[in-house]
Amino acid sequence: MLACHRIAPTIAAPRCGRHGAGQAGRLRRGGSCFSSSRSRTGTPAGRPPNYADERQGLGRVLNLHRALAHIPSLARHFEAMTGELKAQMGLRRYELVTIAAALALRSSYCALAHASVLLRDGMEPDELLRIVTDPPGAALTGAEREMMAYAGEIARDAAAIDPARIERLRAHGFADAEISRIAATAALRSFFSKYLDAVGTAPDADYLALPPELREALVRGRAIAAAPGDTAAPPA
């Protein structure tokens, strides 16, 4: 709890806030997710706003958006919150924190998706691979390593975080508001990653195009879909 670690609140009023290798890397076939995106009457259960754009641009709907069909309003709120955090933190910091949390959560989908954002932003695959597999040897600042470690700890066991942990972040130059944003980013990723895995959502087959070594390093849990619309099959 932030108050217990004496993170000072800001004066501004609060605002509401957007969207192991080896066996895990093998391909499996199945439906688009465990639950259907259609209601029992056969009509769509509800769609996030970007369904139409995806159908026009890709000819299909991404698996993560199929998984949100029954909770479109909640998806919009999530996108608003994560969008605000990204705007406040900057893209690199937001994505590094998100990837660290996703890896700790064994969320293949979120790790692949947010690694792809950094690649599109100009990061080289080899640099990203080092960040994922060898943070001490990667081209990261000390503050970036510290915030990524903190994000992973939140995802694994937030109750174990103590005041000394917060002091280490402060020692790396993080203000209390910045620590709060890192914590919120990791906590929101925990919600979304667990939701996607809980309803059986596999990463889209598009991620098979990533460099193999990087792809294998990012797939920590559910396997990549073998083809568009497929996901990993539910456990037997």
Secondary structure, DSSP 8 states (H G I E B T S, - for coil): -GGGGT----SS--------TGGGGS-B---SSSS-SB-TTSSB----TTHHHHHHHHSS--HHHHHTTT-HHHHHHHHHHHHHHHHHH-HHHHHHHHHHHHHHTT-HHHHHHHHHHHHHTT--HHHHHHHHH-GGGSS--HHHHHHHHHHHHHHHHGGG--HHHHHHHHHTT--HHHHHHHHHHHHHHHHHHHHHHHTT----GGGGGS-HHHHHHH-SSS--BSSTT-------
